[in-house]
Structure formats: structure tokens, C-alpha cells
Amino acid sequence: MLQQALSEIALVARALGERKAPHLSVAARWIAGGAQGWHTNSMSEVEKLKSQIEKLPREEFSELVRWLSEKEWESWDKEIEADSATGKLDFLVREALDEKAKKTLKDL
């Protein structure tokens, strides 16, 4: 009975995917692995990375920060492009045109 319920949770988690149900996805991986090696005190991948990052020399740390910043900006650019393509940002153009028509548009 319990195994069947766990299997159903795993199926739902896989169907929903990581973004919509991260907690179920973790459960699915735990179930799929037979709960082997599952310890509440084990370090997560992020914790391991943080530990390694703290040991980096200043120059390498700065390089990593720059790289992460670039990745964040790339992600932001893609999101803005997608929002623009779907019309989610059209209201901004309308607002600017309205302000221009009212002659209340401010120069930058």
C-alpha cells in the first residue's frame, strides 16, 4: 500500500516537472533511488559549491562573480525578449506615447 502511494507520487512528480513541484521531484528521486544514501545531514550540491567558493582565491572569486552576473543578465535579456514578443510589455509603449501626447514625458 505504501509502496503504491509512493510510486503514484513519483509519477505525479515526473508529470508536473521540477519547476511546478520541486518538493515532489525530490520525493520522486528519493523513491527512484530506493531512499539509498538519503541522509538529512548530507550536504546539498549548493552547500558543497558554497564551501568550494569560500576557498577560492580573490581573483578566481571575482571571475566567478562576473560570470554569474553575465549569466543573470543573459537570463534577464531572454525573459525581456520573450515578454516583448508576446506583447506583455506593450503597456509601456502605450504609457510613453500617452505621456508624450500630454507633453509630460521627461528627458533622461
Secondary structure, DSSP 4 states (H G I P E B T S, - for coil): -HHHHHHHHHHHHHHHHHHH-HHHHHHHHHHHTTTTT--TTSPPHHHHHHHHHHTS-HHHHHHHHHHHHHHHHHHHHHHHHHHHHTTTTHHHHHHHHHHHHTT-PPP-
